[in-house]
Amino acid sequence: MRRRLLIPLLPLVCSLAACNFAPTYRQPELPIAGRFDTQATPNAEGTHLATEIDWETFFADPHLKLLIATALQRNRDLAASVARIEQARAFYRIQNAQRFPQVNVNAGATRTKAPLASIDPEFGNSDTSIQFNQYNVQAAVTTFELDFWGRVRNLSEAARLRYLATVDAQRAFRLSLIGNVAAIYYAIRSGEEGIELAERTLESRRYALEVAKLRLDAGVTSMVDYEQAAILVTQAQTQLAELQRTTAQQRNQLEVLVGGPMPETLRDTLPQAARIADAKQFNELDPGLPSALLVNRPDIVQAEQQLRAANADIGAARADFFPRIALTGNFGYVSAELSDLFVPGKQAWSVGALVAMPIFDAGQRQAQLAQTRARRDELVADYQRTVQTAFREVSDALIGRQRYREQITAQEQAVEAQRQLAETAELRYENGISIYLEVVDARRNLFSAEQQLIQLRATALQNGVSLYVALGGGPDAPQVQAVGSNQSN
């Protein structure tokens, strides 16, 4: 008869155990276009998707590759992000363990002396006492919640998703670190080339100042011409000092990113660094489709994992409105003699159940549910904003790729025109056709145009790095131990 009653209850118990009050996850509406505007940025032949090229293949400069590899090994912030992954993983393991019974084994031995009167009142005021031993061994199951409503399961799932979010956060920081190292490296290289240009310019202007002094002493030129030549020297000195200052500060920033100064012996083994004007500093990239960003950009994946975790939190908050059913039990042996402890007659066991039903909590559970829902709504907005930001960064980098090329071409023509103008101005001055001020203006404009060309080339390289980062980088993300939703660790 009892078996007949249990059989119909089994499907009900199984269905209760499968309850999950977490809302079904649906990807939020994405306020972005279905494709990038590549009409103004045609792809060159042989381009690849960013996800197909790891950073070691993407960058061609051996100095830069050494700096990036060193930063990935020694950067302190990156090390902290790895530690946060381990913290989140450990928390997930702690939370996931709540889904399984906790079994403890206890063993004890006591020797007791007590007056007989305390044990049996018939002995009255007798001074007789008794001594006895007690030995026990037991295995006990502490309070174990039967997760009928999915509360514990959803808490475990939320912890798992937040662990995965920390993994993606570390990937995002790693990719950002690669981009920052490359951007600062190109800024330093442009600074070094600007310093070389300023030093050459300063040397030629000092020579011109000496010539002007000789011409002044010979009465060929006026004091005005000499002072204007001196102004050109001070201008070059000022810009040289400025470039030296900013470049040194950028080197300090680079040392922080790479975790310290690079050993001289290691740097001496590398070939000479490529000039920023050299072609093919890195591979050209195909942007692909915007939908690919949803799985390639680690910051987007991180935001989505956080959103999924918020859904699980809602499920746990909803389950709090239903009764909690917990089981306890123990089994063991108790004996006064150690020699006969493990015999059938000395067995002791107990089984218990606890049901806790919420009746009145002054709206606490309702407020907790409202809080989790509001948190989910916040994360939906964060996810959409992250996607929009990613789309904008890719679009900006694609526009920059084409426009910087056009700017560089135009600036190269401007430099050549300024050089010819400076040569013409000097010839006109030497032939007495124009005053020296025309030479001063031409030389100043030529120097500024050459410096601007160097900066444009460096900015174009930095834009190429920004595009690589914005597209999610290559397939070289660090391997982290995966954790399944139903896995116990």
NURO-718394 format. One record per residue (C-alpha): residue in three letters; residue number from 0; z, x, y. Coordinates in Angstrom, 3 decimals. Last residue first. Layout:
BEGIN
  resn  resi        pz        px        py
   ALA   NUM         Z         X         Y
...
% end
This chain:
BEGIN
  resn  resi        pz        px        py
   ASN   488    -8.117    34.718    21.492
   SER   487    -8.951    31.205    20.394
   GLN   486   -12.496    30.008    20.830
   ASN   485   -13.452    26.426    21.573
   SER   484   -14.945    26.994    25.020
   GLY   483   -16.318    30.357    24.029
   VAL   482   -15.273    33.645    25.592
   ALA   481   -17.756    36.425    26.168
   GLN   480   -16.597    40.012    26.389
   VAL   479   -18.047    41.526    29.525
   GLN   478   -21.203    43.622    29.660
   PRO   477   -21.898    44.957    33.117
   ALA   476   -25.012    43.541    34.809
   ASP   475   -28.112    45.693    34.230
   PRO   474   -30.757    42.968    34.117
   GLY   473   -31.904    43.392    37.716
   GLY   472   -30.841    42.032    41.060
   GLY   471   -30.090    38.452    42.016
   LEU   470   -33.061    37.620    44.239
   ALA   469   -30.987    38.243    47.381
   VAL   468   -30.084    41.736    46.158
   TYR   467   -33.712    42.764    45.663
   LEU   466   -34.699    41.144    48.959
   SER   465   -31.900    42.957    50.794
   VAL   464   -33.099    46.261    49.327
   GLY   463   -36.575    45.607    50.696
   ASN   462   -35.042    44.735    54.072
   GLN   461   -33.197    48.047    54.063
   LEU   460   -36.510    49.820    53.504
   ALA   459   -38.082    47.907    56.393
   THR   458   -35.080    48.784    58.574
   ALA   457   -35.538    52.473    57.786
   ARG   456   -39.216    52.324    58.715
   LEU   455   -38.408    50.475    61.930
   GLN   454   -35.735    53.010    62.872
   ILE   453   -38.136    55.932    62.430
   LEU   452   -40.765    54.137    64.496
   GLN   451   -38.209    53.464    67.229
   GLN   450   -37.362    57.146    67.417
   GLU   449   -41.051    58.031    67.792
   ALA   448   -41.523    55.371    70.483
   SER   447   -38.471    56.593    72.426
   PHE   446   -39.708    60.196    72.360
   LEU   445   -43.185    59.160    73.474
   ASN   444   -41.793    57.007    76.298
   ARG   443   -39.677    59.869    77.623
   ARG   442   -42.599    62.290    77.399
   ALA   441   -44.900    59.919    79.274
   ASP   440   -42.319    59.119    81.940
   VAL   439   -41.555    62.788    82.588
   VAL   438   -45.250    63.721    82.725
   GLU   437   -45.906    61.003    85.321
   LEU   436   -42.898    62.244    87.287
   TYR   435   -44.540    65.688    87.402
   ILE   434   -47.055    64.528    90.003
   SER   433   -50.712    63.880    89.318
   ILE   432   -54.106    65.565    89.833
   GLY   431   -52.804    69.103    90.253
   ASN   430   -54.677    70.453    87.244
   GLU   429   -51.436    71.210    85.432
   TYR   428   -50.200    67.702    86.224
   ARG   427   -53.361    66.036    84.905
   LEU   426   -53.207    68.137    81.754
   GLU   425   -49.567    67.212    81.243
   ALA   424   -50.327    63.529    81.759
   THR   423   -53.193    63.688    79.264
   GLU   422   -50.954    65.208    76.605
   ALA   421   -48.297    62.569    77.237
   LEU   420   -50.904    59.785    77.076
   GLN   419   -52.255    61.123    73.793
   ARG   418   -48.763    61.123    72.347
   GLN   417   -48.073    57.651    73.719
   ALA   416   -51.232    56.309    72.060
   GLU   415   -50.276    57.885    68.740
   VAL   414   -46.784    56.459    68.991
   ALA   413   -48.158    53.005    69.860
   GLN   412   -50.529    53.089    66.883
   GLU   411   -47.623    53.943    64.612
   GLN   410   -45.672    51.129    66.267
   ALA   409   -48.392    48.596    65.472
   THR   408   -48.498    49.619    61.831
   ILE   407   -44.706    49.597    61.656
   GLN   406   -44.523    46.160    63.236
   GLU   405   -47.096    44.717    60.829
   ARG   404   -45.268    46.128    57.840
   TYR   403   -42.010    44.845    59.287
   ARG   402   -43.570    41.406    59.527
   GLN   401   -44.573    41.240    55.858
   ARG   400   -41.313    42.336    54.283
   GLY   399   -39.282    40.602    56.987
   ILE   398   -40.688    37.202    56.070
   LEU   397   -39.819    37.800    52.424
   ALA   396   -36.341    39.060    53.378
   ASP   395   -35.687    35.998    55.515
   SER   394   -36.855    33.653    52.746
   VAL   393   -34.654    35.395    50.176
   GLU   392   -31.614    35.268    52.456
   ARG   391   -32.306    31.624    53.383
   PHE   390   -32.531    30.542    49.730
   ALA   389   -29.288    32.353    48.915
   THR   388   -27.518    30.771    51.884
   GLN   387   -28.720    27.316    50.875
   VAL   386   -27.515    27.844    47.307
   THR   385   -24.109    29.033    48.534
   ARG   384   -23.871    26.054    50.907
   GLN   383   -24.628    23.655    48.051
   TYR   382   -21.957    25.273    45.876
   ASP   381   -19.395    25.253    48.687
   ALA   380   -20.102    21.561    49.366
   VAL   379   -19.589    20.738    45.688
   LEU   378   -16.477    22.932    45.723
   GLU   377   -14.954    20.837    48.489
   ASP   376   -15.712    17.629    46.595
   ARG   375   -14.019    19.080    43.495
   ARG   374   -10.933    19.998    45.545
   ALA   373   -10.828    16.450    46.890
   ARG   372   -10.949    15.128    43.341
   THR   371    -8.195    17.497    42.236
   GLN   370    -6.006    16.423    45.170
   ALA   369    -6.581    12.725    44.508
   LEU   368    -5.498    13.223    40.890
   GLN   367    -2.373    15.068    42.008
   ALA   366    -1.618    12.291    44.503
   GLN   365    -1.892     9.660    41.774
   ARG   364     0.397    11.706    39.567
   GLN   363     3.006    11.995    42.315
   GLY   362     2.866     8.332    43.390
   ALA   361     6.648     7.780    43.509
   ASP   360     7.031     9.001    39.908
   PHE   359     7.653     5.738    38.064
   ILE   358     6.910     4.847    34.435
   PRO   357     5.267     7.885    32.848
   MET   356     5.702     7.761    29.047
   ALA   355     7.180    10.662    27.134
   VAL   354     7.070    10.397    23.328
   LEU   353     8.972    12.919    21.275
   ALA   352     8.673    13.447    17.536
   GLY   351    10.954    15.110    15.032
   VAL   350    10.924    16.806    11.666
   SER   349    13.859    18.584    10.039
   TRP   348    14.346    20.997     7.180
   ALA   347    16.991    22.659     5.078
   GLN   346    16.568    24.275     1.658
   LYS   345    19.643    25.671    -0.102
   GLY   344    19.121    23.807    -3.382
   PRO   343    15.660    25.229    -3.812
   VAL   342    16.923    28.843    -3.904
   PHE   341    16.241    31.476    -1.256
   LEU   340    19.767    32.105     0.008
   ASP   339    21.360    32.746    -3.412
   SER   338    22.215    36.421    -2.928
   LEU   337    23.027    36.064     0.766
   GLU   336    25.898    33.777     0.026
   ALA   335    27.080    31.005     2.319
   SER   334    23.597    29.527     2.322
   VAL   333    20.988    28.009     4.653
   TYR   332    17.253    28.030     3.929
   GLY   331    14.279    27.110     6.110
   PHE   330    11.997    24.492     7.554
   ASN   329    11.622    23.449    11.154
   GLY   328     9.964    20.696    13.100
   THR   327     8.915    19.510    16.531
   LEU   326     6.141    17.154    17.534
   ALA   325     4.984    16.050    20.984
   ILE   324     3.374    12.864    22.262
   ARG   323     2.590    12.651    25.955
   PRO   322     1.981     9.147    27.220
   PHE   321    -0.949     8.467    29.556
   PHE   320    -1.245     8.915    33.331
   ASP   319    -1.245    12.713    32.927
   ALA   318    -4.625    12.435    31.193
   ARG   317    -6.234    11.701    34.557
   ALA   316    -4.934    14.984    36.006
   ALA   315    -6.250    16.938    32.999
   GLY   314    -9.684    15.360    33.338
   ILE   313    -9.716    16.077    37.074
   ASP   312    -8.878    19.718    36.358
   ALA   311   -11.851    19.860    33.971
   ASN   310   -14.137    18.715    36.788
   ALA   309   -12.635    21.416    39.031
   ALA   308   -13.492    24.007    36.375
   ARG   307   -17.120    22.850    36.476
   LEU   306   -17.153    23.410    40.235
   GLN   305   -15.671    26.890    39.865
   GLN   304   -18.343    27.709    37.288
   GLU   303   -20.982    26.453    39.714
   ALA   302   -19.714    28.669    42.523
   GLN   301   -19.743    31.701    40.213
   VAL   300   -23.300    30.931    39.087
   ILE   299   -24.349    30.801    42.735
   ASP   298   -22.575    34.102    43.483
   PRO   297   -24.195    35.675    40.426
   ARG   296   -27.724    34.902    41.657
   ASN   295   -30.039    34.766    38.636
   VAL   294   -29.264    31.324    37.193
   LEU   293   -29.565    29.151    40.285
   LEU   292   -31.916    31.686    41.901
   ALA   291   -34.558    30.797    39.299
   SER   290   -34.866    27.345    40.881
   PRO   289   -36.179    29.033    44.040
   LEU   288   -39.274    30.160    42.122
   GLY   287   -40.484    33.750    41.728
   PRO   286   -39.787    36.243    44.511
   ASP   285   -42.266    38.842    43.174
   LEU   284   -40.960    42.290    44.032
   GLU   283   -42.569    45.547    45.125
   ASN   282   -41.047    48.610    43.503
   PHE   281   -39.058    51.199    45.429
   GLN   280   -39.549    54.125    47.790
   LYS   279   -43.237    53.621    47.101
   ALA   278   -44.607    55.188    50.305
   ASP   277   -43.053    58.073    52.159
   ALA   276   -42.036    57.309    55.761
   ILE   275   -38.365    57.363    54.769
   ARG   274   -38.655    60.999    53.824
   ALA   273   -37.836    61.807    50.231
   ALA   272   -34.682    63.785    49.492
   GLN   271   -35.195    67.362    48.335
   PRO   270   -34.712    67.773    44.616
   LEU   269   -31.255    67.355    43.076
   THR   268   -29.176    70.159    41.548
   ASP   267   -27.532    71.014    44.870
   ARG   266   -25.987    67.534    45.048
   LEU   265   -23.958    68.106    41.903
   THR   264   -22.655    71.492    42.977
   GLU   263   -21.707    70.043    46.370
   PRO   262   -19.467    67.455    44.747
   MET   261   -19.909    64.024    46.386
   PRO   260   -17.126    62.946    48.709
   GLY   259   -14.960    59.986    47.750
   GLY   258   -15.112    56.540    46.148
   VAL   257   -18.840    55.918    46.538
   LEU   256   -18.272    53.161    49.109
   VAL   255   -15.672    55.143    51.043
   GLU   254   -17.938    58.181    51.132
   LEU   253   -20.761    55.997    52.471
   GLN   252   -18.580    54.877    55.367
   ASN   251   -17.845    58.490    56.263
   ARG   250   -21.558    59.290    56.101
   GLN   249   -22.201    56.331    58.408
   GLN   248   -19.729    57.764    60.909
   ALA   247   -21.520    61.119    60.798
   THR   246   -24.857    59.389    61.390
   THR   245   -23.496    57.420    64.349
   ARG   244   -22.086    60.527    66.045
   GLN   243   -25.065    62.813    65.388
   LEU   242   -27.455    60.146    66.656
   GLU   241   -25.456    59.717    69.864
   ALA   240   -25.226    63.487    70.424
   LEU   239   -29.003    63.831    69.984
   GLN   238   -29.614    60.910    72.320
   THR   237   -27.531    62.533    75.054
   GLN   236   -29.064    65.986    74.561
   ALA   235   -32.584    64.551    74.703
   GLN   234   -31.801    62.766    77.957
   THR   233   -30.134    65.877    79.348
   VAL   232   -33.301    67.897    78.691
   LEU   231   -35.586    65.258    80.224
   ILE   230   -33.363    65.180    83.327
   ALA   229   -33.748    68.964    83.665
   ALA   228   -37.517    68.557    83.795
   GLN   227   -37.032    65.965    86.559
   GLU   226   -34.812    68.383    88.434
   TYR   225   -37.496    71.100    88.252
   ASP   224   -40.212    68.746    89.484
   VAL   223   -38.022    67.660    92.402
   MET   222   -37.244    71.299    93.276
   SER   221   -40.929    71.800    93.978
   THR   220   -43.559    73.635    92.006
   VAL   219   -45.627    76.812    92.496
   GLY   218   -43.028    78.626    94.623
   ALA   217   -42.664    81.445    92.113
   ASP   216   -38.990    80.605    91.627
   LEU   215   -39.949    76.978    91.013
   ARG   214   -42.686    77.947    88.552
   LEU   213   -40.181    80.144    86.700
   LYS   212   -37.653    77.309    86.656
   ALA   211   -40.295    74.859    85.467
   VAL   210   -41.155    77.231    82.630
   GLU   209   -37.491    77.401    81.660
   LEU   208   -37.284    73.603    81.807
   ALA   207   -40.361    73.324    79.576
   TYR   206   -38.670    75.618    77.052
   ARG   205   -35.573    73.416    77.210
   ARG   204   -37.839    70.425    76.748
   SER   203   -39.418    71.926    73.621
   GLU   202   -36.001    72.653    72.081
   LEU   201   -34.672    69.221    72.976
   THR   200   -37.691    67.536    71.417
   ARG   199   -37.303    69.523    68.225
   GLU   198   -33.586    68.707    68.128
   ALA   197   -34.235    65.028    68.869
   LEU   196   -36.833    64.795    66.095
   GLU   195   -34.499    66.448    63.592
   ILE   194   -31.674    64.144    64.710
   GLY   193   -33.920    61.117    64.257
   GLU   192   -34.763    62.345    60.771
   GLU   191   -31.062    62.632    59.994
   GLY   190   -30.378    59.200    61.464
   SER   189   -33.208    57.678    59.439
   ARG   188   -31.723    59.245    56.301
   ILE   187   -28.268    58.005    57.231
   ALA   186   -29.540    54.452    57.771
   TYR   185   -31.414    54.669    54.466
   TYR   184   -28.192    55.699    52.719
   ILE   183   -26.265    52.942    54.477
   ALA   182   -28.657    50.298    53.165
   ALA   181   -28.729    51.786    49.651
   VAL   180   -24.936    51.927    49.375
   ASN   179   -24.632    48.386    50.740
   GLY   178   -27.211    46.992    48.315
   ILE   177   -25.603    48.592    45.280
   LEU   176   -22.187    47.347    46.420
   SER   175   -23.559    43.835    46.882
   LEU   174   -24.834    43.888    43.302
   ARG   173   -21.435    45.005    42.037
   PHE   172   -19.718    42.380    44.196
   ALA   171   -21.908    39.649    42.743
   ARG   170   -21.350    40.906    39.196
   GLN   169   -17.591    40.958    39.804
   ALA   168   -17.732    37.412    41.131
   ASP   167   -19.764    36.435    38.059
   VAL   166   -17.023    37.747    35.785
   THR   165   -14.401    36.066    37.981
   ALA   164   -16.277    32.782    37.541
   LEU   163   -16.218    33.266    33.757
   TYR   162   -12.419    33.434    33.939
   ARG   161   -12.422    30.346    36.125
   LEU   160   -14.473    28.573    33.467
   ARG   159   -12.028    29.554    30.725
   ALA   158    -8.996    28.447    32.767
   ALA   157   -10.620    25.074    33.430
   GLU   156   -11.426    24.713    29.718
   SER   155    -7.827    25.436    28.771
   LEU   154    -6.537    22.861    31.250
   ASN   153    -9.111    20.428    29.886
   ARG   152    -7.952    20.962    26.290
   VAL   151    -4.307    20.566    27.280
   ARG   150    -4.989    17.207    28.928
   GLY   149    -7.527    16.010    26.361
   TRP   148    -6.057    12.517    25.947
   PHE   147    -4.863    12.793    22.350
   ASP   146    -3.583    16.352    22.779
   LEU   145    -0.700    16.152    20.336
   GLU   144     1.773    18.330    22.212
   PHE   143     3.709    20.873    20.167
   THR   142     7.398    21.345    20.966
   THR   141     8.550    24.329    18.946
   VAL   140     7.531    24.677    15.329
   ALA   139    10.314    26.375    13.412
   ALA   138    10.441    28.733    10.456
   GLN   137    13.917    29.208     9.076
   VAL   136    16.229    31.784     7.522
   ASN   135    19.970    31.246     7.328
   TYR   134    23.124    33.058     6.180
   GLN   133    26.651    31.768     6.546
   ASN   132    29.860    33.592     5.656
   PHE   131    33.396    32.255     5.229
   GLN   130    36.986    33.008     6.195
   ILE   129    39.837    30.567     5.937
   SER   128    43.147    30.353     7.685
   THR   127    46.673    29.403     6.669
   ASP   126    49.096    29.036     9.502
   SER   125    49.872    25.496     8.497
   ASN   124    50.731    23.147    11.330
   GLY   123    49.137    20.114     9.711
   PHE   122    47.121    20.999     6.577
   GLU   121    46.018    17.401     6.301
   PRO   120    44.108    17.777     9.595
   ASP   119    41.227    19.587     7.779
   ILE   118    38.990    22.107     9.595
   SER   117    41.096    22.989    12.570
   ALA   116    44.196    22.922    10.363
   LEU   115    42.527    25.363     7.999
   PRO   114    42.565    27.997    10.693
   ALA   113    39.139    29.613    11.355
   LYS   112    37.423    32.902    10.457
   THR   111    33.600    33.002    10.593
   ARG   110    31.047    35.503     9.398
   THR   109    27.504    34.889    10.704
   ALA   108    24.015    35.869     9.540
   GLY   107    20.722    34.943    11.142
   ALA   106    16.980    34.741    10.601
   ASN   105    14.440    33.043    12.836
   VAL   104    10.690    32.624    12.436
   ASN   103     8.754    31.047    15.308
   VAL   102     5.605    28.939    15.063
   GLN   101     3.743    27.858    18.208
   PRO   100     1.368    25.021    17.401
   PHE    99    -2.129    25.279    18.880
   ARG    98    -3.675    23.922    22.068
   GLN    97    -1.155    25.770    24.230
   ALA    96    -2.772    29.052    23.133
   ASN    95    -5.750    28.189    25.367
   GLN    94    -3.583    28.518    28.464
   ILE    93    -2.318    31.980    27.551
   ARG    92    -5.800    33.127    26.504
   TYR    91    -7.231    31.800    29.758
   PHE    90    -4.546    33.635    31.734
   ALA    89    -5.446    36.867    29.921
   ARG    88    -9.112    36.381    30.802
   ALA    87    -8.273    35.720    34.429
   GLN    86    -6.164    38.875    34.672
   GLU    85    -8.811    40.934    32.878
   ILE    84   -11.459    39.732    35.318
   ARG    83    -9.164    40.515    38.249
   ALA    82    -8.885    44.090    36.960
   VAL    81   -12.680    44.390    37.021
   SER    80   -12.648    43.183    40.636
   ALA    79   -10.047    45.831    41.513
   ALA    78   -12.260    48.556    40.030
   LEU    77   -15.121    47.292    42.194
   ASP    76   -12.890    47.472    45.253
   ARG    75   -11.950    51.056    44.393
   ASN    74   -15.504    52.363    44.034
   ARG    73   -15.485    55.201    41.492
   GLN    72   -17.917    54.406    38.684
   LEU    71   -20.324    52.007    40.379
   ALA    70   -20.177    54.166    43.503
   THR    69   -21.153    57.264    41.523
   ALA    68   -24.160    55.514    40.006
   ILE    67   -25.203    54.288    43.448
   LEU    66   -24.900    57.763    44.989
   LEU    65   -26.874    59.380    42.158
   LYS    64   -29.607    56.769    42.482
   LEU    63   -29.799    57.409    46.225
   HIS    62   -30.240    61.140    45.757
   PRO    61   -32.848    60.562    43.044
   ASP    60   -34.988    58.418    45.421
   ALA    59   -37.138    56.015    43.371
   PHE    58   -35.064    52.852    43.419
   PHE    57   -36.139    49.867    41.320
   THR    56   -35.968    51.668    37.979
   GLU    55   -32.318    52.668    38.321
   TRP    54   -31.589    49.282    39.911
   ASP    53   -32.774    47.350    36.875
   ILE    52   -36.150    45.668    37.060
   GLU    51   -37.063    42.461    35.204
   THR    50   -34.589    40.251    37.088
   ALA    49   -36.234    41.273    40.356
   LEU    48   -39.505    39.761    39.199
   HIS    47   -42.351    42.230    39.100
   THR    46   -45.252    43.189    41.346
   GLY    45   -48.310    44.896    39.859
   GLU    44   -50.714    43.740    42.503
   ALA    43   -49.190    42.999    45.878
   ASN    42   -47.600    39.676    46.602
   PRO    41   -48.736    37.826    49.699
   THR    40   -46.028    37.406    52.339
   ALA    39   -47.324    34.968    54.961
   GLN    38   -48.483    32.551    52.261
   THR    37   -45.324    33.215    50.268
   ASP    36   -43.316    30.310    51.641
   PHE    35   -40.776    29.969    48.869
   ARG    34   -40.908    27.000    46.528
   GLY    33   -39.211    23.694    45.792
   ALA    32   -37.514    23.509    49.162
   ILE    31   -33.733    23.432    49.447
   PRO    30   -31.038    20.769    49.838
   LEU    29   -29.802    20.947    46.227
   GLU    28   -28.272    17.739    44.911
   PRO    27   -25.203    18.555    42.885
   GLN    26   -25.554    19.447    39.182
   ARG    25   -23.954    16.745    37.109
   TYR    24   -20.819    17.333    35.087
   THR    23   -19.482    14.312    33.209
   PRO    22   -16.065    13.419    34.555
   ALA    21   -13.062    14.808    32.638
   PHE    20   -11.218    12.039    30.800
   ASN    19   -11.697    13.542    27.360
   CYS    18   -10.653    11.652    24.260
   ALA    17   -11.544    13.334    20.954
   ALA    16    -7.992    13.203    19.583
   LEU    15    -7.933     9.467    20.299
   SER    14   -11.123     8.985    18.309
   CYS    13    -9.671    10.928    15.384
   VAL    12    -6.481     8.849    15.430
   LEU    11    -8.476     5.609    15.496
   PRO    10   -10.761     6.782    12.673
   LEU     9    -7.661     7.639    10.565
   LEU     8    -5.838     4.360    11.192
   PRO     7    -7.988     2.330     8.777
   ILE     6    -7.031     4.731     5.900
   LEU     5    -3.330     4.842     6.724
   LEU     4    -2.591     1.182     5.884
   ARG     3    -4.271     1.344     2.492
   ARG     2    -2.380     4.556     1.700
   ARG     1     0.905     2.813     2.411
   MET     0     0.000     0.000     0.000
% end
